[in-house]
Amino acid sequence: MSGSAQSSSLADRFNDRHAVRLRSATWEHAYRAAFADDYPEGTNTNGWYSRTTLECLCTAMRLAPGCTLADLGCGHGGPGLWVAGRTGADLIGIDISATGVALATEQAPRLGLDNRSRFQVGDLTSTGLPDASCDAVLSLDVLLFVPDKAAAVREFARILRAGGILAFTTWEQQGYSERIGADQVADHRPLLEAAGFKVTIHEEPTEWRRQHAALAEGLIAAQAEMSKEMEPATAAGLAAMARGVLADMPARQYVCVVARWRLRPRYWAVRLEGCA
């Protein structure tokens, strides 16, 4: 499959899922049952990150009013809006799913964030954002789908200002994944360092295996009930994805990563006081 065809297929898949995520009570229940008190309340996540992980990344990005955050692979906007609401930062969300972008645009006014957030359809490897235009980049559970991860990392570096922060979650796994349709990376740190980043956090969240297994098992068990809330093919696709997650789990690790772009100590000491 060509890169453009793969991107189109992926966009179609996520268009279907974004369209039903916000209205499926059964899907929401599966998340809440799996994560319990560690559910990232207010995000309506499609991802696999916990509240603890999202809070860790939010703190690490050191955002404040006047800063600009790019949420790359923003989906329907949940985590980016969550971070913007807590930090006062301006938000730019980019996703390949037109449905996700439309839903994010609809959500922003309900949260009082329409005056400092915008969303657009785009690709992680070619965002169209100006050079050095962002103070932080957030990307949650997205990089695994990107065929050219080195190109994505270079794009993160291009749009970050000096001293800016990249914060992301993803899975690390050796080789090509037939299920995902993209080459995987066993360790993202060499890619980041080659692009000029200094990695400050690279760790597995303590509870990820238990939480991911519980969510996957919950989605499989809920397939019949979800079929009443969405197209049966969409529910079957979610259950198939969940079975793949369980099958892949022994051969992969889920990581939370924070990296600084071209850190200069004196410059960074000034920037801790606020954004330009």
N, C-alpha and C positions, 0 to 999 in steps of 0.2 A: 504494500500500500504506500502511495506517495505521501510526502509530508502534508500536503494540502488536503488530501483525502482523509488522512488520519485525523487531522485537526477538525475537519468538518464532521466526521463521525463522532468524535469526542464531544464537540459542541452540541450535536443532536442529543447525545446521551444525557448530558447535563441540562439541556433545555427541558427535557422530560422530567428530570428529577427535581429541578428547581421549581417547576410549575406545581408540583404536588407537595413538596416538603413543608411549606408553611401552612398547609391545610390538612395534613394527615395526622390525626390524633394518635393513631396506632404507631406511626413512625416516631413521633415525639415521645410516646410512652416507652418505646424500646430504648431510646437514648437515656431517659431519666432513670429507668430501671438499671441500666448498665453502669452509669456514672454516679448515681445517687447524689450525695452532697457535693461531688466534684463535677457535676454537670455545669457547663458554661452558660448560666442563666442569661437570657436576653440575646443570645446569638442565633438561636434556631439553626444550629450548626448542621452542615452536611459532612463535616469532617470527623476526625477521630481524636482530637485534642481535648484535654480536660480543662476545667476552670483553673486548676493550679498551674498548668502549663501556659495558658493564655495570660494569666496574671504575671507570671515570670517574664514572659516576652514583653508585655506592656511596660513593666518596670525597667527592663533592660534597654528599651528604646529611648528612654529619657526624654519623652516628648512633653511639650508645654505649648500654651497658646502662642501662635505665630509660627510653629513648626508645620512642616508638610509631611504627611505620611502617605506612601503609596501602598495599597493593598493589592498585590498582584495574584490573580486567581481569586478575586473577591467573592465570586458566586453571587448570592442574593444580598450580600453586604453585611451580614451579621457581625463578624468579628471586627472588621474595620470600623464600623459604626460604634461598636462597643468601646474600642480603644479611643476613638475620636471623642466620644462622649465623656470619657473619664479623664482625658488629658487636655482637652481644649484645642487639640491639633486640627489642622485642615486635612481633609481626606480626598485622595484620588483613588478610585477603585477601577481595576481593569480586569476583564474576564472575556474568554472566548464565547461564553453563553450570552446571547442577546436577551434571553428570558431572565437570566440572573441579573444582568445589568438593569433591566426594566424594573424588576422587583426591588433591587437596591435603591433605585431612584425613587420609587414609591414609598419605601420605608423611611428615608431620610427626613421628610417633613414631619412624620409622626413622632420622631425623636427630637425634633427641633434642630436638626443638623443640616437642613437643606441649604442654608446660607454659607456653609463651609465644607460641603462635600459635593463631589461630582463623580459620575461613573460612565465608563465608555467601553465599548467592545474593542478588544485588542489581544495581542499575543505577548507572553512573557519574554520572548526573545527579541521582540521589536515593539516596545510599548508606544513609541511616538512621543514620549515625554522629553522635554529639553534636557540637555546635559546638566548635571549638578543641580537639579531642581528639587530634590527631596532630602529631608533630614533623616528619614527612616524608611525602610522597605519591610513589609510584612508579607509572608507567603505561607499559608497553612495547608499542608497535605496536597500540594500541587506539583512539586518538582518531579515526582515519580512519573507523571504523565508526559513530561517534556522529553522528546527524543534527544535533543542536543542540550544537555545540562550545562556544559561549559559556556555555550552561547547565552543561556539564561543568566548565569553568574556574571558574565561580562556586562550584560544589560543592567543588572542590579548595580554594578560598580559605576556604570556610565551615568546613571540618573541620580546617584547619591552625591551629596556634597562631601567635601573632605571632613573626616571625623564622623560621618553618618553611620547609622546602624542598620545592619541586615538581621532580621529575626525570622526564622522559619522552622517548620516541622516537616518531616518527611520520613520515609523508610529507606534504609540502606540494605542493599542486597546485591550479590554478585551476579553479573551476566544479564542476558536479555530475558524479559518477562513476556511470554506469549499472552498471558492474561491481560496485562496492562498495555502491551503493544509498544514497548519502549525499552531501550537499554537502561539498566539500573546501575547504581554506583555503590560500591561496598563501603566507601568512606568519602564524604564530601570535602573534607578538609584540604586535600591537595588541590582540588579545583578552586576553592576559595583563596588559598594562599597564592596560587598562580595568577589570580586576577587582582591581587593587591590587598586582600583582606587579612586582618589579624583575627583569628578565631579565639573568642573569649569563653564561650560555652559550647560544649558538644557532649550531650549526655542523654541517656535514656530516662524518661520519666519513670518513677518507681513503680507505678501501678499500671503501666500501659498494657502489659500482656493480659492481665486479668480484665481490665476494662474493655479492651478490643475483643477479646473472646466473648465476653458477656454481651456486647453489642451485636456481634456477628450472629451468635446463637439466638439472640432475641429477634433479629430481622428474619432469620430462617423460620423460626417458630411462628412469626406473625404474617407470613406470606399470604395465607388465605384471607385474613382480616384486612390486610392492606389492599388486597384485590378489590375490596368493596369501596375503597376510597380513591383508587387510581386505576389506570388501565392494567389488566392482569399481566400484560407483558412487562410493564414497568416494575410491578411487584416481583415478578419472576426474575427480572434483571437484578434487583436489589438482593434477593436471596442468593442468586448465583454469585454475585460479588462477595457476599458474606462467606459463602463456602470457600471461595478463593482466598479470602483473608485468612481463614482458619488453616487452609492447606499450606499457605506460604509462611505462616508465623514461625515455625522452627528455623527457617533459613534467613530470617531478616531481623533487623532491629529498628525500632522507631526512635527517632532522635529529635531533640530540641536543640537548635543551633542559634548562636548569636555571634556576629562578626562585625568588626569595625573597619571602615574603609579608609585606608591611608591615614591612620591615626598619627597625629603630631601632638606630643604631650602638652606643650604650652597652649596650642590652639584649642585642644580638647578641654583644658581647664577653663578657658573662657567660655566655651560653648555650653558647659554644664549649667551656666546661669540663664540660658534661654536661647531661642533660635533667632537667626537673622530674619 
